[in-house]
Amino acid sequence: MDQTTPEHGAPIALPGECRRRGSRSPVTAPAGRNPCTAAARGPRLRLTATAGAFFLLAGGVAVVSPAAADDLVLGPQISHTGQAPTGYSVTFRIEDADATSMLIKGSWSFATTESVREDQQNTSPILPQDWTTGAFPLQSPNRPSENWPVATMTEESDGVWTYTVPLPGGVWDYQFYPDCTVGSISTCTAVTDPANPAWNTTDAGTTGSPAVFSQVYVPGDSAFGSQAPTWLAEDTDIAHGTLQDVSFTASYSSTGTDRMAVYTPPGYDPDREVPYPLIVMTHGGGEDEIAWSTRGRVQQIADNLIAAGEMQPAVIVMPSYSTSPTGYADAVVEEITPYALEHWNVSQDVAGRALTGNSAFGGATNEVLFENTSAFGYYGVWAPASGAPAVGVTGEDGAVTLNPAYTDPELPALLGLHIAVGSEDTGGDLRGSNVMIPTLTATTEREGLITAGVPFRYYEVPGGHTWAFWQQALHDFLTQTAFRTTTTEVSSSGGDLVAQVAAATAEPAVPTGTVQFIADGRPIGDPVPVQDGTATLTGSAADWSGTSVTARYEGDALYNSSTSDAARFTADPAALLEELSGRLERLRDAGEVTGRVGSLMSGHLSAAQRHLSHDRADLAAEQLRRFVERLDPHSRDGRVSPDADAQLRAAVEVVLTALQA
């Protein structure tokens, strides 16, 4: 059996959590032991001796065969069925002896690009049992709300309600509605899964805002094209960062305080010499500080990327602020960010600071971007509900007119700008039509930035106004934009070209990879490795002396590529003469220069080098002219092939130009 994939029919208990029927408390385990494993060995979860095997998969995920449990296990149980449509199913169980009925709502209605083309509002969604490869989560109707499927649960045992659904790989939100009917669900009170609490809830209570949805991760099955990206998983074999929920003084709040959830990376060191980059990450409208750390999967995404060497450690703060973005643009600059700068070991430099926001707070992030640009070095604007300055098209020639905000010189000076939207996102006010507001905002912003010549990354994949899409946007931001900018400078030293590659944000890791040197648009030799931020090209002075030179850094796993400004360099004539002598000898060894003519030409080069050492450039030039005269194809002293003739003449011209300089 493949150790990373459970046998068909085996339910996976959530890593880090197990609860038995009749218990309000999680099964706990000593440090380093999986609670589900501890549950199997102790009295809290009784297993029959003959029902089936209990075993542990790689990574500490406990698996129990369906017939093994004497007591029903509460919380989501993930089963690898190996059957269509997804290869996986999840069974949800909640205990509520007082309830006469139970509903479950989950983020598992779907659409495809093709189906949305015919049904933009997704009024006839693809349901889990009909899931197909390429289908993505999308509400029905398609708009910024929790318009997800609602199903009736079955009372499996006295007071235990159950529901099973096939699901593809991914992270799925769900919540329960006791004693409620489908038609009246908007008036009912939802509850999260007590057997699968959010990270900020323990037996002692909840710190900060309570989660409104519970989540379950399903790995998916590649045989059905349903596998989830590994960066979403809760990998027990890697180091983990820490989440905390803190209260801080906030003048903008009616209570005088606000809250923020804070992610510090694995091994966070408050005394680290190089401070950590800071990301201020804001939720969507109507949400709070817990949204990104639960529905957005921040900790898992950051932990996995850091472990994979695709991201350097960073501190991420997620403020609650308010359900409305009004006033946020001022608060994030004047109070929220300063609090983070004071209480964590983070960069005090704007180059080490990023601001992101989605949906309504994507619009608020736009407000900071266009009105207080230099407050942050990096921005992530995802599914913005507003905030894009106008872009117009006028006249018969279709001339584009821009709001002056796009031509602010601070915009192109940003270190990174990331705009993202799901291609099926109709979020925001539909204005009585099928106008796709976040898509319209994002595409307007894109066109304005392109027209103004502002560099940015535009990320658009199939998806809607959903956390499933925003998880992807965050992953792309962290692996393509945030704190990855570099600068490259090129200079000459004697007969060498030197490229200096530096990170724009102070980080412990220095850029690695290679640099390609380019002269007048032509690559010079092979890419040169970068060592300690420097790449040096030797032995090719004749190829670049007197030309327009650039150095292109190709990037690595942590840093993006960059290209130097073009510069014109003239190599040291002595170095050029040395290269010319070496070229001549190689041509002689290859039989391209034969007879006495090779020795005569070598003598002219030696004489030129002697004259140059005595600062007699005029006499050195005379020897080079005599060198060229030896290239006479009718010479009785030997033969020079046409190719060697062309090479040597071109090289002499480079030396003569350098001597004149």
HELIX and SHEET records of a PDB file:
HELIX    1   1 PRO A   35  ARG A   41  1                                   7    
HELIX    2   2 THR A  113  GLU A  118  1                                   6    
HELIX    3   3 PRO A  128  ASP A  130  5                                   3    
HELIX    4   4 VAL A  182  THR A  187  5                                   6    
HELIX    5   5 SER A  222  PHE A  224  5                                   3    
HELIX    6   6 THR A  230  LEU A  232  5                                   3    
HELIX    7   7 ALA A  291  THR A  294  1                                   4    
HELIX    8   8 VAL A  298  ALA A  307  1                                  10    
HELIX    9   9 TYR A  328  ALA A  331  1                                   4    
HELIX   10  10 VAL A  332  ILE A  336  3                                   5    
HELIX   11  11 THR A  337  HIS A  343  1                                   7    
HELIX   12  12 VAL A  350  GLY A  352  5                                   3    
HELIX   13  13 ALA A  360  GLU A  371  1                                  12    
HELIX   14  14 THR A  373  ALA A  375  5                                   3    
HELIX   15  15 PRO A  404  THR A  407  5                                   4    
HELIX   16  16 ILE A  437  ALA A  452  1                                  16    
HELIX   17  17 TRP A  467  GLN A  480  1                                  14    
HELIX   18  18 ALA A  541  TRP A  544  1                                   4    
HELIX   19  19 PRO A  573  ASP A  589  1                                  17    
HELIX   20  20 ARG A  596  SER A  613  1                                  18    
HELIX   21  21 ALA A  617  GLU A  629  1                                  13    
HELIX   22  22 PRO A  642  GLN A  660  1                                  19    
SHEET    1   A 5 ALA A  10  ILE A  12  0                                        
SHEET    2   A 5 GLN A  77  HIS A  80 -1                                        
SHEET    3   A 5 TYR A  88  GLU A  95 -1                                        
SHEET    4   A 5 VAL A 160  PRO A 166 -1                                        
SHEET    5   A 5 THR A 154  SER A 157 -1                                        
SHEET    1   B 2 ARG A  19  ARG A  20  0                                        
SHEET    2   B 2 VAL A  73  LEU A  74 -1                                        
SHEET    1   C 2 PHE A  54  LEU A  56  0                                        
SHEET    2   C 2 ALA A  62  VAL A  64 -1                                        
SHEET    1   D 4 VAL A 150  THR A 152  0                                        
SHEET    2   D 4 MET A 102  GLY A 106 -1                                        
SHEET    3   D 4 GLY A 170  PRO A 178 -1                                        
SHEET    4   D 4 SER A 214  VAL A 218 -1                                        
SHEET    1   E 2 PHE A 110  ALA A 111  0                                        
SHEET    2   E 2 PHE A 136  PRO A 137 -1                                        
SHEET    1   F 2 THR A 201  THR A 202  0                                        
SHEET    2   F 2 GLY A 205  THR A 206 -1                                        
SHEET    1   G 8 THR A 242  THR A 249  0                                        
SHEET    2   G 8 THR A 257  THR A 264 -1                                        
SHEET    3   G 8 VAL A 315  PRO A 319 -1                                        
SHEET    4   G 8 LEU A 278  THR A 282  1                                        
SHEET    5   G 8 ARG A 353  ASN A 358  1                                        
SHEET    6   G 8 TYR A 378  TRP A 382  1                                        
SHEET    7   G 8 GLY A 416  ALA A 420  1                                        
SHEET    8   G 8 ARG A 457  TYR A 459  1                                        
SHEET    1   H 2 VAL A 391  THR A 394  0                                        
SHEET    2   H 2 ALA A 399  LEU A 402 -1                                        
SHEET    1   I 3 THR A 486  SER A 493  0                                        
SHEET    2   I 3 ASP A 496  ALA A 503 -1                                        
SHEET    3   I 3 THR A 534  LEU A 537 -1                                        
SHEET    1   J 3 ARG A 522  PRO A 523  0                                        
SHEET    2   J 3 THR A 514  ALA A 519 -1                                        
SHEET    3   J 3 VAL A 528  PRO A 529 -1                                        
SHEET    1   K 4 ARG A 522  PRO A 523  0                                        
SHEET    2   K 4 THR A 514  ALA A 519 -1                                        
SHEET    3   K 4 SER A 548  TYR A 553 -1                                        
SHEET    4   K 4 SER A 562  THR A 563 -1                                        
SHEET    1   L 4 ARG A 522  PRO A 523  0                                        
SHEET    2   L 4 THR A 514  ALA A 519 -1                                        
SHEET    3   L 4 SER A 548  TYR A 553 -1                                        
SHEET    4   L 4 ALA A 567  ARG A 568 -1                                        
SHEET    1   M 2 VAL A 593  GLY A 595  0                                        
SHEET    2   M 2 GLY A 638  VAL A 640 -1                                        
END                                                                             
